[in-house]
Amino acid sequence: MKYTRSEAIEIALKDFPKARRIAVENATMGQEDSLAFRMNLAADCACYNWNAHTMLAIGYVMRNSSARGEVLCN
């Protein structure tokens, strides 16, 4: 089932309680699935030292709203 972006964010934040809300909201704003988006997300992850819950929440929102793809941080 696909959710609206705001519904998916709320579910993700409940499932991943240590996620940073602002990071999840901002990272999923455009909800595109492109190489440039993924590279920027990986750079943001490293620059802002996002925790695993934040990246998992972003991935959840991307998969369960109108966006596609898995979001990973190495």
N, C-alpha and C positions, 0 to 999 in steps of 0.2 A: 504494500500500500504506500502510495506517495503522499507525503504531508506538505503543507505549506512550509515555507522556510522558517517562519516563527514557531510553528508547532514542532518541527524537527529540532530546532534549537532547544526548546524547552525539554523535550524528551532526552536529547543528548546530554544536557546539563544535569538531569536527574540520574542518568545512567553513568555519567562520568563526573562525579561531584567535585573533583579537583581541577576541572577544566576552567580556563579563564573566559568568562562570558564575553568580554569585549573582543578578545581575539577570535572567538568562534563567530561572533556576529560580523565582525569586519572581514574575516577571511572568506566568509560565504556570501558576501554581499553581491558580487557579480555572478557567482555560480557558473563559471565557465569551466570547461575541461580541455585545456590546451597545454602544450609543452611550456609555453611562457608562464602560464598560471602556476603550474607545478614547480617550475624553477623559482619563481618568486615566493611561493609558499615555503619551499625548502630553505630559502635564504631568510625569510621572516622567522622561521622556526629556530634557526641557528642564531640569528641576531637578537631575538627577544627571549631566547632560552625557554621556549614553551615546553611544558611538561607533557608526558605521554597522554594524560587524560585530555589535554587541550587538542592534541593532534587526532586522537581517537574521536573526539566530539566533532571536530571539523569533518573528518571522514564520514561519520554518521550522517551529518547534515547533507553533505554532498551526495551520498548514496540514496538518501531517503526523502529528498525533496526534488526539485526539478533538475538538479545538477547530476552529473554522472562521474563515475570513476573513484578509485581508491586514492586517498591522500596519505602519503607516507613521508616520514622525516628520517633521514639516515644519520 
